Amino acid sequence: MDNLRIQGGARLEGRVGISGAKNAALPILCAALLADGDHCFRNVPGLRDVRTMGKLLETLGLGVRIEGHVVEVASSPVPEPLAPYELVKQMRASVLVLGPLVARYGRARVSLPGGCAIGARPIDQHLKGLEAMGAEVELDHGYVNVVVPKGRLEGAMIYLDVPTVTGTENLMSAAVLAKGRTTLVNAAREPEVEELARVLNKMGANITGGGTDVITIEGVEGLHPVDHAVIPDRIEAGTYMAAAAATRGNVLLEGVAFEHLEAVAAKLREAGVVVEREGAGVRVAAPTPLRGVDATTAPHPGFPTDMQAQFMILMCTATGPSVITETIFENRFMHVPELVRMGAEIDIRGRAATVAGTRPLSGAQVMATDLRASASLVIAGLVAEGTTDVLRVYHLDRGYERIEEKLGGLGASIERVPGSL
């Protein structure tokens, strides 16, 4: 299992390109199940999760070809709508095949999902919505069995208890082939949801309200293949923004959708970071010192939970205390003990973490526990004195494309070390 070795102290400078959004690409790939024919998806990041989704689609009988940042999917009728545990356990987003399979075939058997251990992420809202559209749901030894007795889902008014991203995406994908109108109330507003709506409409669906909390889907009789380029990854961009600021660097991020980063940019500016649009990119520059500011995670358009860990390490370098409150997941401070091992002073009380700030960090051997925690430890290694070894970086490979190469291109001293350290 690979690890990353980082020599701290380098100031990040230069320019870095932002990859396509993983969390947009995965539901879009699943949408290929809805229409037979040859689909082409461009600007897809070269990530482990994308390859896992490709294997899952192949297991379902589709042809998948990945070359660089282009994924071609040859979709044909699925002989058996079954998503097995062996693949679904690796990645929570695998559950996104559920909606398209039920919409297209009136039945599906999908393993309960896996992924990062950052807290309970049930799929009850997915199943509640499918039941509202006429499906019968049964949980059986770790699998979800869904059958539509009438053969075709029927439109319904669905009130989501929480604005779940994957739940909104699954139900939207299910509703496009349902009979009649479906309305999702309290829908997730994330850019990735809006992107899926955009792609489904290109395939012939009739969706309005994508990116708002009320999405209306008028069911259609059938869809056709699509050719589409995926939006940039806002969390990858936010991570490099935090890294540039933490190292007091000056970095131009290229290929950025700034409108997806406004909450992150606002917090960085509040701390004293310079964030400016520059052409089709964003320039981030940080003076010394920065000031500690509070942040609370919230569904989009609020401050994203996927940026909480990276922002925390930035606050470790700021002057004065800050309080970071996590409202989305109950177990998303697992990076804190590792940061404390490096010299950070962080006190956790419930869902709030108080960061003392202005504490020098020292290199150490640290363990990555989930995707975004891994990114925070890499940033910590960049600002720490001495050598930091980040173990179990397979988490990083699920969400960051060539992170050591991109950071190395900005002046960081970072290398991938095969095997155990």
Buried (B, 14 or more C-beta within 10 A) or exposed (E): EBBBBBBBBBBBBEEBBBBBBBBBBBBBBBBBBBBBBEBBBBBBBBBBBBBBBBBBBEBBBBEBEBEEBEBBBBBEEBEEBBBBBEBBBBBBBBBBBBBBBBBBBBBBBBBBBBBBEBBEBEBEBBBBBBBBBBBEBEEEEEBBBBBBEEEBBBBBEBEBEEBBBBBBBBBBBBBBBBBEBBBBEBBBBBBBBBBBBBBBBBBBBEBEBBBBBEBBBBBBEEBEBBEBEBBBBBBBBBBBBBBBBBBBBBBBBBBBBBEBBEBBBBBBEBBBBEBEEBEEBBBBBBEEBBEBBBBBBBBBBBBBBBBBBBBBBBBBBBEBBBBBBBBBBEEBBBBBBBBBBBBBBBEBEEBBBBBBBBBEBBBBBBBBBBBBBBBBBBBBBBBBBBBBBBBBBBBBBBBBBBBBEBBBBBBBBBEBBEEEE
